[in-house]
Amino acid sequence: MNASTETLHAPAPFVRLHIPLLVDWTMEAWAYVLLGCYSAGTRLIGLGTAPLAGSAARDAMWAWEHARGLALPATAVPNSALLFSLQMLLFWVGGHATETLARLAPALAGIALVFMPLLLRKELGAIGALAASALLALSPSLTAIARSADGIGLALPLAALTAISIWRWQSAQPAPGLQVAALAAGAGLACGPEYIASIVALAITSLLIAPQSLRQWSPVLRSGRWWLAVGLALAASSTAFLQYPAGLAAAGDGWGAWLADWLAPQGTTSFFTPLLTAVLYDPLAIGLGVIGAATAARRIPAARFLSIVSLVVVAISLVDPQRRAIDEGGLVIVISLRAAFAMNWFFAADWSGKRAQICAVHACCLFAVCCILYLVLGGIATGSTGAIGQTGWGLLSVLGVVFAILWLVTALVGSWWDWQIARRGALAGFVLTALVWTTASGSALISTRAGSAVELLTGESISPHIRLLEETATQVSLRARGSSTDAEIVVLGPPSGALAWALRDFANVRYTNSLSATITAPIVITPGEIVDPLLGSQYLGQRFNYELTRGRLPTDLPGRIGYIMFRKIPVTATQLVLWARADAQLLR
């Protein structure tokens, strides 16, 4: 066999599949990996720490009952059909109902939201898209929303996906396009009122900026494929793939609830509650968003569109009768995208020579001055500064001196070097200061003040004492029946809310509207205001804090500063009483 024959019959070499190694990844890719790890940590760690409260506990309890094959009450209408369906599936797969599983779907959606600016990389730029993702990951507001068992945690990511998909379709860009928008719209309509409000804001913006773009929708709305995709996504999302047929009715009730909210009486909260909440928790995103609008709104269509969207969202929040603090989540998303243009402007400067070092020193000086201001304000809040800042004029004088120092430092840098670096040094100082504030606020929301009533973003709050009540009932059940969940429990009240959720593992719970002296159950639970429930002397009672309510903001200036900085505010609590038979161990 000669060489040519060997070559002719030699086996063909395998085609080598090129897989990028870790060392080949760019800094941008590694940055997104770090953002993903951070967002996963802040949204998943300790997810079940805070007890479920109010309607969230009620809906989760219904999902757990349906997952076990139990019949739901005829009046059972969850706030979010999509969240209810996902909770039911998670409980069924997990084999148990926990706070972590109840909040898992919004948490995962919140993680996915962090990466959505990647779909706008062409419009925002590489640096801008990365900055927007960082703001979404760091946002305490979006972290709190993602960690809540509320439909808004699913509605906002789906609204963002719908808007981005439509934008890319209208710009003739590759997928995700119109079909993805249809699927996201179907799932979003099953979320609840928050998704509808987001789509209304986007539609109003389109009418204001480019009404001619609506002509593109004429053939789409006449297409059966669009409506089929929306309908299938709506049916699958609201009914847990037809496991909960009543979910379609629940989704429809959500649309009606959104309209009913606009006809409801005005709420007791301030008109500016959502805006003040955004400034308090997300000063970094708000500040960069304002700068981004100032630097790019006139030149870049995407920046102009985002600016109009943010104004429309602000207008809707001002006229919304309910004015929930958590409703500022949509504004934070839009303004975080707009902040991308501020970061593009920052890095577009000439950084030759020692300009970067000068900018860094400038930013550190401004940060040091802001730290001193923080200490002074802390002293005013605690009363340790004497008469300084105890009145409005005193506080204004303190702020005036601080801002004068900040301006003087910036003016010196601008005069000795150039104003281009001075302006960017001022922006870097603001970013550093706001970053520390934002990170500290987000850390408190997931650790020391998780589910606390003092936070504006918490909404309804349940005391951690509900866990002690559950443990006490378990111990009494062990003494009375030899099992931790088999003892009979009589509850004076309706079978819904946080108490029903806390008692979900007990097999013999009975709810009643009245009590009598003939009750022999080992455990009876009553509201705290009932002093003598006619149970007889054989029962011993133990009080537990239950529902927590945040008090009104202090009227004095130091008290308000104390709330802004340390969340110092009075909290009131309702109570429950667990009555246990003294002879429980003899009832076996």
URCORWO-V829331 format. One line per field, one symbol per residue. phi: phi as a letter, one per 30 degrees, with the letter a starting at -180 (. if undefined). psi: psi as a letter, one per 30 degrees, with the letter a starting at -180 (. if undefined). A space follows every 50 residues. Layout:
BEGIN
phi=???
psi=???
END
This chain:
BEGIN
phi=.dddddddcdddddddddceddddddddddddddddddddddccdidcdd ddbhddddddddddddddidddedcdbddbddddddddddddddiacbdd ddcdddddddddeecdeedcddddidddddddddddddedddddddccdb dddcddddddddddddeddddhcdedbddddddddddddddkdddddddd dddddddddbdddddddeddddddddddddddddddddchhidbeddddd ddddddddddddcdddddddecedddddddcbddddddddddddcbddcc edddddddedddddddddcdddhddddddddddddddddedddddddddd cdicdddddddedddddddddddddddddddcidciddidbddddddddd ddddddddddddddddcadddddddddddddddddddddddddddcbdcd idddddddidbcddddddddddddddddddbibdbcddbccdlddaiddd ddcddddbcbcbcacbdcdbddbbbbdddddbdicjddcccbdbdbdcbd dddedddeddddddcbhdadbcbdbcccccddcedccd
psi=kleeeeeegkkklkkkkjkkleffkleeeeeeeeeeeeeeeffekhfgek kklbfeeeeeeeeeeefgglkllfgjjlejeeeeeeeeeeeeefglklee effeeeeeeeeeeefffefgeeefleeeeeeeeeeeefjeeeeeefgkik fffeeeeeeeeeeeeeeeefghlllkbeeeeeeeeeeeffeafeeeeeee eeeeeeeeeifffffffefeffkfeeeeeeeeeeeeefghhgfiffeeee eeeeeeeeeeeffllklfllegeeeeeeeefhfeeeeeeeeeeeffeffk eeeeeeeeeeeeeeeeeefkfehkeffgeeeeeefeeffefeeeeefglj glbgeeeeeeeeeeeeeeeeeeeeeeeeeeefgfgbfkgfleeeeeeeee eeeeeeeeeeeeeeeeclfeeeeeeeeeeeeeeeeeeeeeeeeefgdehk gkffkefebkkkkfffeeeeeeeeeeeeeefgkfgfkkkkkjllhlaeee efgffkfikkklflllffkgkfkkkllffjejghflffkkkkkkkckkkk alkkfleeeeeeeeeghjkkklklllkjkkkfhefgg.
END
